């Protein structure tokens, strides 16, 4: 544990070092890759390849308010504004659009895994075409059942083997099984520590704001195979443990209500998202996006199975169960759903999920429209109104519970509202 | 009425009333299985004795599907789910639903949630479909779908029956490819709307019956004298182009469709399956051979652009009309690539937005008129 610096600083420095290493590799003339966030990072790490992460870059650019400018650049290239804003930002950057918010070296090879979305496929093909560079594609088909069929695991595993061969050629290095085991051990240690840190959200009151987890996600995405990341997450968990004992929290407001925030945050609007929540003493204590990146496995077959279970590659039953467990474990009394204009696979079955959560958990569910990186798709007024509605519903439910009555079913959650509108 | 006109009308009537076709099929005692886009190995359902019935949504307003899909989703999915919710698919013995794009993924989950009374057969194609491991995985998926169809049909599907179905389908694919060629050569006899309807009718008919009608139409077109076309010829590209309102605009502005790169049309019948050997492997290798489709991973990065350029040149077209399905991100992501390839080859193109729910075609008409004028000049 680093005794001198808080974990959040250590974690930030680790992400900075990922990008610094990539720049240094570029300067040394070594190939630098761009990778989708749920490509098996273990492979490139084992071969000692420097890799950057366009999704992480796009989130950082958006958080620093460069998203709209980059999106508009991509639109001028001919890409529709319907396309995921991360993809548009990345395509603009690959095209050389000026960008001081989060520079990273241009790619020499690409690592694409479509477990989180198929948008990845054409996005990465476009960049491969623009730069004339190799694209390594790992395809993870969508799952309709909770258990992933063995044939699908075999297909994914075979692609891992093919990717290793291609990356051996790109890196000029031979695959080292011992090194791979070390890398996997690091990734597992990082994942365990990350999940432990996330689990402190279950404490009442929570020693953290769930939004903190969004900030630390960059590490689990970009640096999960590094021992220093595992150590930093262990430090983070220890800090939360201490906060619980000391009665402290990074959430410095009342915790009258505890909610799950569903979806990727609107990075350009983090302050706006936060404001009505803190005004109403509503802490976010569950975010499915964060623990979704923490998975523990043993060996390549299990690794293949783990990468089949990305948020957007699982069936609705698994998706509901994840959230249901999280909400129960973390004592959630309301759910705020981000209908993310950038993410069709995510938002496309949320209305049905809303109904199922509401039925199973008996908590109010409210949705708002937004975007992970394009601020033009977000309305502060609508967001504030929806949060206020959620708070009212939670308050009413809480009063019902205090009066000794049964949990009050929300009369106007977002799914029901939409149902009414549809009629 | 000339023979081509009569046959085109027959096929058009079928294309315009799929509900009646389904009802007639069920009344005759034949069971039907719904087939959603894209690349379902219909031969398996056909071999089991079902009528494979294509479901690509419907023209009109979404009424019920708003309970499942937010507004920013492809109208094929939204109106397709709407058909199910309004009982228009009742009577189907099952549906087969692929999951190859980011809208189809949640669509599969919405469908099974919204319509639990229709057996739902899920299908997850591979993107790395050409390698042996991809073919092996496709075979495993097709084997599962076959077993599920057998359960629905309560009978075994033999290899011989699948091979027989492949023969029927290969003949139909060949007839449709020939029709596309002849319709391009005889725009004076086949309007854009008539062309689309003749192709669309295949989704609602036994393929053997469709081949029979279409072959007669092809013969009658082949017998026509060659007539100089005074308008312009284009290639269409996109997911779907079957709306009469849209296609009448082509006709009004003298634009003939010489060939197409439309998912609902030529992309679906470009590739045949082997009629010998293991039939599941034949179907898997047929899918592996599919290419030049934005819904599929394309390792040869220049291939689709070159394909479109070749299609224009082979068909004797002057330009390309991209019919961009609203909210279809695979098409949108690939558009700059193919547009650039056309630009480099000196082939003009125009993109017009299209949607199952579209009512106002003013902007599309203006774009097409201007494009036709440019091509003529």
Interface residues (C-beta under 8 A of the other chain):
Chain A: X77 X78 X79 X80 X82 X83 X84 X87 X114 X117 X118 X119 X121 X122 X123 X125 X126 X128 X129 X135 X137 X138 X139 X141 X142 X143 X144 X149 X151 X152 X154 X155 X158 X159 X162 X312 X313 X315 X316 X339 X341 X344 X345 X347 X348 X349 X350 X351 X352 X369 X415 X418 X419 X421 X422
Chain B: X63 X64 X65 X66 X67 X68 X69 X70 X72 X73 X99 X100 X101 X102 X103 X105 X106 X107 X108 X109 X110 X112 X113 X114 X122 X124 X125 X126 X127 X128 X131 X133 X134 X136 X137 X140 X141 X144 X294 X297 X298 X299 X301 X302 X324 X326 X327 X329 X330 X332 X333 X334 X335 X336 X337 X339 X340
